[in-house]
């Protein structure tokens, strides 16, 4: 049995993720009481119903607070039943969550006469910490649209087989902030920058003129080799420790040239070594769908 637990602060996109998993063939349960988690696992492993071989449950602040505090105990009970568990934890900046609630005029599950919306959002962060620290995949939805979140979950979850390490290589621009979901961050701003060449500025790191320029720079070649060597040495260690997801972020100033080029080159290298490797460029527009 494969069990995916979806958690995170209210307004971060949990319902969207649960709908995506349902479309992918998961038997989905919203707001499952934590005390029933172990029983669900037992029923699923004993059942001959194929629908219960892949189950997704949403667990969040609507649960009993005492149960959330004891989440590690429920988690261990499931592990002892040989259930493969993946925890997806969604979050966003507090100011973004505040705007989302104000826009939808929904009531926060922790807000009441003694807690303002802002206070409830902060309280929820502390409450869900026992789940967050065990998360296999952290997703910051602050700058993601619903469509981008759906695509991201499909990429990360649907292609992953049992006990397989799913790796995401993503380029980004430091001027937009470091991705909070990154497991490794490599800073390539020290490399020669095509941006300063007027003939190259309009191209990005996936296009031939920039690729040719960067591939001819000794510093770029050395940086690429060093990052590959580091990851070849250490990714197997994470895989052996039953790590489910790894997000490797490569950043330059604007996320258009150097980071895009290296992210693509390094990502392509690791597609030959691992079955589930995805490449994403945060600052580039998504490719047009045919």
Secondary structure, DSSP 4 states (H G I P E B T S, - for coil): -EEEEEEESTTSSHHHHHHHHHHTT-EEESS--GGGHHHHHHHHHH---GGGGEEEEE--TTS-HHHHHTHHHHHHHHHHTT-EEEEEEEE--HHHHHHHHHHHTPPPTT-BTTB-HHHHHHHHHHHTHHHHTT-SEEEE-TT--HHHHHHHHIIIIITPPTTPPEEEEEEEEGGG---TT-SEEEE-TTS--GGGSTTTTTS-TTSHHHHHHHHT-HHHHHHHHHHHHHHHHHHHHHHHTT--EEEEEEEESSSSSHHHHHHHHHHHHHTTT-SEEEEEETTSPPPPP-
